[in-house]
Amino acid sequence: MDDYGNEVFTQYASRLFPFQEVRAEMSFIQGKGSKGKANLKCFLDGMLVLAEED
């Protein structure tokens, strides 16, 4: 869960969501904090960037 060096994490999470929200969601899943929030605009902008790279 806390593997920030994971290939999938580094490729997608940092581009699609703000790091603070990813961390908050990871803490929520572990039962240690509140749920993270997704920013739809940030997500869609990141998806466009990823689609252009492929």
mmCIF file of the N, C-alpha and C atoms, coordinates in Angstrom:
data_MODEL
# 
_entry.id   MODEL 
# 
loop_
_atom_site.group_PDB 
_atom_site.id 
_atom_site.type_symbol 
_atom_site.label_atom_id 
_atom_site.label_alt_id 
_atom_site.label_comp_id 
_atom_site.label_asym_id 
_atom_site.label_entity_id 
_atom_site.label_seq_id 
_atom_site.pdbx_PDB_ins_code 
_atom_site.Cartn_x 
_atom_site.Cartn_y 
_atom_site.Cartn_z 
_atom_site.occupancy 
_atom_site.B_iso_or_equiv 
_atom_site.pdbx_formal_charge 
_atom_site.auth_seq_id 
_atom_site.auth_comp_id 
_atom_site.auth_asym_id 
_atom_site.auth_atom_id 
_atom_site.pdbx_PDB_model_num 
ATOM 1   N N  . MET A 1 1  ? 0.824   -1.192 0.000   1.00 0.00 ? 1  MET A N  1 
ATOM 2   C CA . MET A 1 1  ? 0.000   0.000  0.000   1.00 0.00 ? 1  MET A CA 1 
ATOM 3   C C  . MET A 1 1  ? 0.871   1.260  0.000   1.00 0.00 ? 1  MET A C  1 
ATOM 4   N N  . ASP A 1 2  ? 1.988   1.233  0.689   1.00 0.00 ? 2  ASP A N  1 
ATOM 5   C CA . ASP A 1 2  ? 2.854   2.409  0.763   1.00 0.00 ? 2  ASP A CA 1 
ATOM 6   C C  . ASP A 1 2  ? 4.036   2.311  -0.178  1.00 0.00 ? 2  ASP A C  1 
ATOM 7   N N  . ASP A 1 3  ? 3.898   1.557  -1.246  1.00 0.00 ? 3  ASP A N  1 
ATOM 8   C CA . ASP A 1 3  ? 4.997   1.370  -2.196  1.00 0.00 ? 3  ASP A CA 1 
ATOM 9   C C  . ASP A 1 3  ? 4.952   2.479  -3.244  1.00 0.00 ? 3  ASP A C  1 
ATOM 10  N N  . TYR A 1 4  ? 5.616   3.601  -2.946  1.00 0.00 ? 4  TYR A N  1 
ATOM 11  C CA . TYR A 1 4  ? 5.609   4.737  -3.854  1.00 0.00 ? 4  TYR A CA 1 
ATOM 12  C C  . TYR A 1 4  ? 6.528   4.523  -5.054  1.00 0.00 ? 4  TYR A C  1 
ATOM 13  N N  . GLY A 1 5  ? 7.327   3.477  -5.040  1.00 0.00 ? 5  GLY A N  1 
ATOM 14  C CA . GLY A 1 5  ? 8.195   3.156  -6.159  1.00 0.00 ? 5  GLY A CA 1 
ATOM 15  C C  . GLY A 1 5  ? 7.545   2.215  -7.157  1.00 0.00 ? 5  GLY A C  1 
ATOM 16  N N  . ASN A 1 6  ? 6.328   1.776  -6.881  1.00 0.00 ? 6  ASN A N  1 
ATOM 17  C CA . ASN A 1 6  ? 5.610   0.878  -7.766  1.00 0.00 ? 6  ASN A CA 1 
ATOM 18  C C  . ASN A 1 6  ? 5.415   1.545  -9.124  1.00 0.00 ? 6  ASN A C  1 
ATOM 19  N N  . GLU A 1 7  ? 5.653   0.801  -10.187 1.00 0.00 ? 7  GLU A N  1 
ATOM 20  C CA . GLU A 1 7  ? 5.574   1.337  -11.554 1.00 0.00 ? 7  GLU A CA 1 
ATOM 21  C C  . GLU A 1 7  ? 4.193   1.910  -11.881 1.00 0.00 ? 7  GLU A C  1 
ATOM 22  N N  . VAL A 1 8  ? 3.142   1.202  -11.509 1.00 0.00 ? 8  VAL A N  1 
ATOM 23  C CA . VAL A 1 8  ? 1.779   1.666  -11.782 1.00 0.00 ? 8  VAL A CA 1 
ATOM 24  C C  . VAL A 1 8  ? 1.496   2.947  -10.996 1.00 0.00 ? 8  VAL A C  1 
ATOM 25  N N  . PHE A 1 9  ? 1.909   2.985  -9.751  1.00 0.00 ? 9  PHE A N  1 
ATOM 26  C CA . PHE A 1 9  ? 1.703   4.171  -8.918  1.00 0.00 ? 9  PHE A CA 1 
ATOM 27  C C  . PHE A 1 9  ? 2.399   5.383  -9.526  1.00 0.00 ? 9  PHE A C  1 
ATOM 28  N N  . THR A 1 10 ? 3.662   5.228  -9.880  1.00 0.00 ? 10 THR A N  1 
ATOM 29  C CA . THR A 1 10 ? 4.400   6.373  -10.411 1.00 0.00 ? 10 THR A CA 1 
ATOM 30  C C  . THR A 1 10 ? 3.884   6.808  -11.777 1.00 0.00 ? 10 THR A C  1 
ATOM 31  N N  . GLN A 1 11 ? 3.390   5.882  -12.569 1.00 0.00 ? 11 GLN A N  1 
ATOM 32  C CA . GLN A 1 11 ? 2.912   6.223  -13.902 1.00 0.00 ? 11 GLN A CA 1 
ATOM 33  C C  . GLN A 1 11 ? 1.551   6.917  -13.864 1.00 0.00 ? 11 GLN A C  1 
ATOM 34  N N  . TYR A 1 12 ? 0.655   6.466  -13.014 1.00 0.00 ? 12 TYR A N  1 
ATOM 35  C CA . TYR A 1 12 ? -0.712  6.969  -13.048 1.00 0.00 ? 12 TYR A CA 1 
ATOM 36  C C  . TYR A 1 12 ? -1.101  7.882  -11.896 1.00 0.00 ? 12 TYR A C  1 
ATOM 37  N N  . ALA A 1 13 ? -0.812  7.506  -10.684 1.00 0.00 ? 13 ALA A N  1 
ATOM 38  C CA . ALA A 1 13 ? -1.322  8.248  -9.529  1.00 0.00 ? 13 ALA A CA 1 
ATOM 39  C C  . ALA A 1 13 ? -0.853  9.693  -9.511  1.00 0.00 ? 13 ALA A C  1 
ATOM 40  N N  . SER A 1 14 ? 0.414   9.923  -9.787  1.00 0.00 ? 14 SER A N  1 
ATOM 41  C CA . SER A 1 14 ? 0.926   11.290 -9.720  1.00 0.00 ? 14 SER A CA 1 
ATOM 42  C C  . SER A 1 14 ? 0.399   12.166 -10.851 1.00 0.00 ? 14 SER A C  1 
ATOM 43  N N  . ARG A 1 15 ? -0.009  11.581 -11.944 1.00 0.00 ? 15 ARG A N  1 
ATOM 44  C CA . ARG A 1 15 ? -0.523  12.359 -13.075 1.00 0.00 ? 15 ARG A CA 1 
ATOM 45  C C  . ARG A 1 15 ? -2.024  12.565 -13.024 1.00 0.00 ? 15 ARG A C  1 
ATOM 46  N N  . LEU A 1 16 ? -2.740  11.643 -12.422 1.00 0.00 ? 16 LEU A N  1 
ATOM 47  C CA . LEU A 1 16 ? -4.196  11.707 -12.432 1.00 0.00 ? 16 LEU A CA 1 
ATOM 48  C C  . LEU A 1 16 ? -4.796  12.348 -11.191 1.00 0.00 ? 16 LEU A C  1 
ATOM 49  N N  . PHE A 1 17 ? -4.071  12.300 -10.076 1.00 0.00 ? 17 PHE A N  1 
ATOM 50  C CA . PHE A 1 17 ? -4.596  12.821 -8.823  1.00 0.00 ? 17 PHE A CA 1 
ATOM 51  C C  . PHE A 1 17 ? -3.501  13.567 -8.079  1.00 0.00 ? 17 PHE A C  1 
ATOM 52  N N  . PRO A 1 18 ? -3.878  14.580 -7.286  1.00 0.00 ? 18 PRO A N  1 
ATOM 53  C CA . PRO A 1 18 ? -2.886  15.234 -6.422  1.00 0.00 ? 18 PRO A CA 1 
ATOM 54  C C  . PRO A 1 18 ? -2.353  14.230 -5.389  1.00 0.00 ? 18 PRO A C  1 
ATOM 55  N N  . PHE A 1 19 ? -1.062  14.298 -5.099  1.00 0.00 ? 19 PHE A N  1 
ATOM 56  C CA . PHE A 1 19 ? -0.429  13.338 -4.192  1.00 0.00 ? 19 PHE A CA 1 
ATOM 57  C C  . PHE A 1 19 ? -1.112  13.315 -2.828  1.00 0.00 ? 19 PHE A C  1 
ATOM 58  N N  . GLN A 1 20 ? -1.517  14.463 -2.326  1.00 0.00 ? 20 GLN A N  1 
ATOM 59  C CA . GLN A 1 20 ? -2.146  14.517 -1.003  1.00 0.00 ? 20 GLN A CA 1 
ATOM 60  C C  . GLN A 1 20 ? -3.431  13.698 -0.976  1.00 0.00 ? 20 GLN A C  1 
ATOM 61  N N  . GLU A 1 21 ? -4.169  13.722 -2.063  1.00 0.00 ? 21 GLU A N  1 
ATOM 62  C CA . GLU A 1 21 ? -5.422  12.972 -2.117  1.00 0.00 ? 21 GLU A CA 1 
ATOM 63  C C  . GLU A 1 21 ? -5.175  11.471 -2.244  1.00 0.00 ? 21 GLU A C  1 
ATOM 64  N N  . VAL A 1 22 ? -4.149  11.109 -2.981  1.00 0.00 ? 22 VAL A N  1 
ATOM 65  C CA . VAL A 1 22 ? -3.791  9.686  -3.093  1.00 0.00 ? 22 VAL A CA 1 
ATOM 66  C C  . VAL A 1 22 ? -3.376  9.167  -1.722  1.00 0.00 ? 22 VAL A C  1 
ATOM 67  N N  . ARG A 1 23 ? -2.575  9.921  -1.033  1.00 0.00 ? 23 ARG A N  1 
ATOM 68  C CA . ARG A 1 23 ? -2.114  9.526  0.302   1.00 0.00 ? 23 ARG A CA 1 
ATOM 69  C C  . ARG A 1 23 ? -3.290  9.422  1.276   1.00 0.00 ? 23 ARG A C  1 
ATOM 70  N N  . ALA A 1 24 ? -4.225  10.387 1.203   1.00 0.00 ? 24 ALA A N  1 
ATOM 71  C CA . ALA A 1 24 ? -5.395  10.355 2.080   1.00 0.00 ? 24 ALA A CA 1 
ATOM 72  C C  . ALA A 1 24 ? -6.236  9.117  1.814   1.00 0.00 ? 24 ALA A C  1 
ATOM 73  N N  . GLU A 1 25 ? -6.418  8.750  0.543   1.00 0.00 ? 25 GLU A N  1 
ATOM 74  C CA . GLU A 1 25 ? -7.208  7.565  0.200   1.00 0.00 ? 25 GLU A CA 1 
ATOM 75  C C  . GLU A 1 25 ? -6.511  6.296  0.674   1.00 0.00 ? 25 GLU A C  1 
ATOM 76  N N  . MET A 1 26 ? -5.193  6.259  0.562   1.00 0.00 ? 26 MET A N  1 
ATOM 77  C CA . MET A 1 26 ? -4.445  5.095  1.043   1.00 0.00 ? 26 MET A CA 1 
ATOM 78  C C  . MET A 1 26 ? -4.595  4.955  2.554   1.00 0.00 ? 26 MET A C  1 
ATOM 79  N N  . SER A 1 27 ? -4.555  6.073  3.276   1.00 0.00 ? 27 SER A N  1 
ATOM 80  C CA . SER A 1 27 ? -4.752  6.041  4.727   1.00 0.00 ? 27 SER A CA 1 
ATOM 81  C C  . SER A 1 27 ? -6.165  5.598  5.078   1.00 0.00 ? 27 SER A C  1 
ATOM 82  N N  . PHE A 1 28 ? -7.148  6.052  4.301   1.00 0.00 ? 28 PHE A N  1 
ATOM 83  C CA . PHE A 1 28 ? -8.535  5.655  4.536   1.00 0.00 ? 28 PHE A CA 1 
ATOM 84  C C  . PHE A 1 28 ? -8.714  4.152  4.371   1.00 0.00 ? 28 PHE A C  1 
ATOM 85  N N  . ILE A 1 29 ? -8.106  3.587  3.331   1.00 0.00 ? 29 ILE A N  1 
ATOM 86  C CA . ILE A 1 29 ? -8.207  2.152  3.092   1.00 0.00 ? 29 ILE A CA 1 
ATOM 87  C C  . ILE A 1 29 ? -7.592  1.369  4.248   1.00 0.00 ? 29 ILE A C  1 
ATOM 88  N N  . GLN A 1 30 ? -6.528  1.915  4.838   1.00 0.00 ? 30 GLN A N  1 
ATOM 89  C CA . GLN A 1 30 ? -5.878  1.267  5.968   1.00 0.00 ? 30 GLN A CA 1 
ATOM 90  C C  . GLN A 1 30 ? -6.613  1.532  7.278   1.00 0.00 ? 30 GLN A C  1 
ATOM 91  N N  . GLY A 1 31 ? -7.636  2.389  7.235   1.00 0.00 ? 31 GLY A N  1 
ATOM 92  C CA . GLY A 1 31 ? -8.411  2.700  8.439   1.00 0.00 ? 31 GLY A CA 1 
ATOM 93  C C  . GLY A 1 31 ? -7.757  3.732  9.325   1.00 0.00 ? 31 GLY A C  1 
ATOM 94  N N  . LYS A 1 32 ? -6.900  4.579  8.769   1.00 0.00 ? 32 LYS A N  1 
ATOM 95  C CA . LYS A 1 32 ? -6.145  5.547  9.567   1.00 0.00 ? 32 LYS A CA 1 
ATOM 96  C C  . LYS A 1 32 ? -6.544  6.999  9.351   1.00 0.00 ? 32 LYS A C  1 
ATOM 97  N N  . GLY A 1 33 ? -7.457  7.277  8.438   1.00 0.00 ? 33 GLY A N  1 
ATOM 98  C CA . GLY A 1 33 ? -7.788  8.675  8.186   1.00 0.00 ? 33 GLY A CA 1 
ATOM 99  C C  . GLY A 1 33 ? -9.066  8.827  7.400   1.00 0.00 ? 33 GLY A C  1 
ATOM 100 N N  . SER A 1 34 ? -9.272  10.059 6.936   1.00 0.00 ? 34 SER A N  1 
ATOM 101 C CA . SER A 1 34 ? -10.481 10.345 6.159   1.00 0.00 ? 34 SER A CA 1 
ATOM 102 C C  . SER A 1 34 ? -10.251 10.055 4.681   1.00 0.00 ? 34 SER A C  1 
ATOM 103 N N  . LYS A 1 35 ? -11.334 9.945  3.954   1.00 0.00 ? 35 LYS A N  1 
ATOM 104 C CA . LYS A 1 35 ? -11.305 9.590  2.541   1.00 0.00 ? 35 LYS A CA 1 
ATOM 105 C C  . LYS A 1 35 ? -10.742 10.742 1.707   1.00 0.00 ? 35 LYS A C  1 
ATOM 106 N N  . GLY A 1 36 ? -9.978  10.409 0.673   1.00 0.00 ? 36 GLY A N  1 
ATOM 107 C CA . GLY A 1 36 ? -9.445  11.409 -0.244  1.00 0.00 ? 36 GLY A CA 1 
ATOM 108 C C  . GLY A 1 36 ? -10.507 11.859 -1.232  1.00 0.00 ? 36 GLY A C  1 
ATOM 109 N N  . LYS A 1 37 ? -10.283 13.015 -1.845  1.00 0.00 ? 37 LYS A N  1 
ATOM 110 C CA . LYS A 1 37 ? -11.226 13.560 -2.814  1.00 0.00 ? 37 LYS A CA 1 
ATOM 111 C C  . LYS A 1 37 ? -10.585 13.536 -4.199  1.00 0.00 ? 37 LYS A C  1 
ATOM 112 N N  . ALA A 1 38 ? -11.385 13.212 -5.200  1.00 0.00 ? 38 ALA A N  1 
ATOM 113 C CA . ALA A 1 38 ? -10.904 13.208 -6.576  1.00 0.00 ? 38 ALA A CA 1 
ATOM 114 C C  . ALA A 1 38 ? -11.292 14.521 -7.241  1.00 0.00 ? 38 ALA A C  1 
ATOM 115 N N  . ASN A 1 39 ? -10.354 15.110 -7.954  1.00 0.00 ? 39 ASN A N  1 
ATOM 116 C CA . ASN A 1 39 ? -10.600 16.319 -8.711  1.00 0.00 ? 39 ASN A CA 1 
ATOM 117 C C  . ASN A 1 39 ? -10.809 15.896 -10.160 1.00 0.00 ? 39 ASN A C  1 
ATOM 118 N N  . LEU A 1 40 ? -12.030 16.011 -10.651 1.00 0.00 ? 40 LEU A N  1 
ATOM 119 C CA . LEU A 1 40 ? -12.372 15.531 -11.985 1.00 0.00 ? 40 LEU A CA 1 
ATOM 120 C C  . LEU A 1 40 ? -11.567 16.242 -13.068 1.00 0.00 ? 40 LEU A C  1 
ATOM 121 N N  . LYS A 1 41 ? -11.367 17.542 -12.948 1.00 0.00 ? 41 LYS A N  1 
ATOM 122 C CA . LYS A 1 41 ? -10.601 18.290 -13.951 1.00 0.00 ? 41 LYS A CA 1 
ATOM 123 C C  . LYS A 1 41 ? -9.158  17.800 -14.003 1.00 0.00 ? 41 LYS A C  1 
ATOM 124 N N  . CYS A 1 42 ? -8.543  17.619 -12.856 1.00 0.00 ? 42 CYS A N  1 
ATOM 125 C CA . CYS A 1 42 ? -7.171  17.117 -12.795 1.00 0.00 ? 42 CYS A CA 1 
ATOM 126 C C  . CYS A 1 42 ? -7.085  15.718 -13.401 1.00 0.00 ? 42 CYS A C  1 
ATOM 127 N N  . PHE A 1 43 ? -8.066  14.888 -13.092 1.00 0.00 ? 43 PHE A N  1 
ATOM 128 C CA . PHE A 1 43 ? -8.093  13.529 -13.619 1.00 0.00 ? 43 PHE A CA 1 
ATOM 129 C C  . PHE A 1 43 ? -8.201  13.527 -15.141 1.00 0.00 ? 43 PHE A C  1 
ATOM 130 N N  . LEU A 1 44 ? -9.133  14.305 -15.678 1.00 0.00 ? 44 LEU A N  1 
ATOM 131 C CA . LEU A 1 44 ? -9.325  14.344 -17.127 1.00 0.00 ? 44 LEU A CA 1 
ATOM 132 C C  . LEU A 1 44 ? -8.120  14.944 -17.849 1.00 0.00 ? 44 LEU A C  1 
ATOM 133 N N  . ASP A 1 45 ? -7.525  15.988 -17.276 1.00 0.00 ? 45 ASP A N  1 
ATOM 134 C CA . ASP A 1 45 ? -6.310  16.560 -17.861 1.00 0.00 ? 45 ASP A CA 1 
ATOM 135 C C  . ASP A 1 45 ? -5.190  15.530 -17.890 1.00 0.00 ? 45 ASP A C  1 
ATOM 136 N N  . GLY A 1 46 ? -5.061  14.764 -16.821 1.00 0.00 ? 46 GLY A N  1 
ATOM 137 C CA . GLY A 1 46 ? -4.047  13.716 -16.764 1.00 0.00 ? 46 GLY A CA 1 
ATOM 138 C C  . GLY A 1 46 ? -4.307  12.620 -17.761 1.00 0.00 ? 46 GLY A C  1 
ATOM 139 N N  . MET A 1 47 ? -5.571  12.259 -17.949 1.00 0.00 ? 47 MET A N  1 
ATOM 140 C CA . MET A 1 47 ? -5.915  11.235 -18.937 1.00 0.00 ? 47 MET A CA 1 
ATOM 141 C C  . MET A 1 47 ? -5.552  11.688 -20.351 1.00 0.00 ? 47 MET A C  1 
ATOM 142 N N  . LEU A 1 48 ? -5.784  12.966 -20.649 1.00 0.00 ? 48 LEU A N  1 
ATOM 143 C CA . LEU A 1 48 ? -5.417  13.496 -21.959 1.00 0.00 ? 48 LEU A CA 1 
ATOM 144 C C  . LEU A 1 48 ? -3.905  13.428 -22.187 1.00 0.00 ? 48 LEU A C  1 
ATOM 145 N N  . VAL A 1 49 ? -3.147  13.767 -21.173 1.00 0.00 ? 49 VAL A N  1 
ATOM 146 C CA . VAL A 1 49 ? -1.689  13.716 -21.277 1.00 0.00 ? 49 VAL A CA 1 
ATOM 147 C C  . VAL A 1 49 ? -1.230  12.274 -21.488 1.00 0.00 ? 49 VAL A C  1 
ATOM 148 N N  . LEU A 1 50 ? -1.774  11.349 -20.725 1.00 0.00 ? 50 LEU A N  1 
ATOM 149 C CA . LEU A 1 50 ? -1.409  9.938  -20.878 1.00 0.00 ? 50 LEU A CA 1 
ATOM 150 C C  . LEU A 1 50 ? -1.796  9.396  -22.246 1.00 0.00 ? 50 LEU A C  1 
ATOM 151 N N  . ALA A 1 51 ? -2.953  9.807  -22.763 1.00 0.00 ? 51 ALA A N  1 
ATOM 152 C CA . ALA A 1 51 ? -3.397  9.344  -24.084 1.00 0.00 ? 51 ALA A CA 1 
ATOM 153 C C  . ALA A 1 51 ? -2.483  9.883  -25.192 1.00 0.00 ? 51 ALA A C  1 
ATOM 154 N N  . GLU A 1 52 ? -2.018  11.107 -25.025 1.00 0.00 ? 52 GLU A N  1 
ATOM 155 C CA . GLU A 1 52 ? -1.112  11.699 -26.022 1.00 0.00 ? 52 GLU A CA 1 
ATOM 156 C C  . GLU A 1 52 ? 0.256   11.026 -26.014 1.00 0.00 ? 52 GLU A C  1 
ATOM 157 N N  . GLU A 1 53 ? 0.686   10.533 -24.858 1.00 0.00 ? 53 GLU A N  1 
ATOM 158 C CA . GLU A 1 53 ? 1.985   9.873  -24.769 1.00 0.00 ? 53 GLU A CA 1 
ATOM 159 C C  . GLU A 1 53 ? 1.995   8.511  -25.475 1.00 0.00 ? 53 GLU A C  1 
ATOM 160 N N  . ASP A 1 54 ? 0.868   7.836  -25.478 1.00 0.00 ? 54 ASP A N  1 
ATOM 161 C CA . ASP A 1 54 ? 0.803   6.495  -26.070 1.00 0.00 ? 54 ASP A CA 1 
ATOM 162 C C  . ASP A 1 54 ? 0.597   6.555  -27.513 1.00 0.00 ? 54 ASP A C  1 
# 
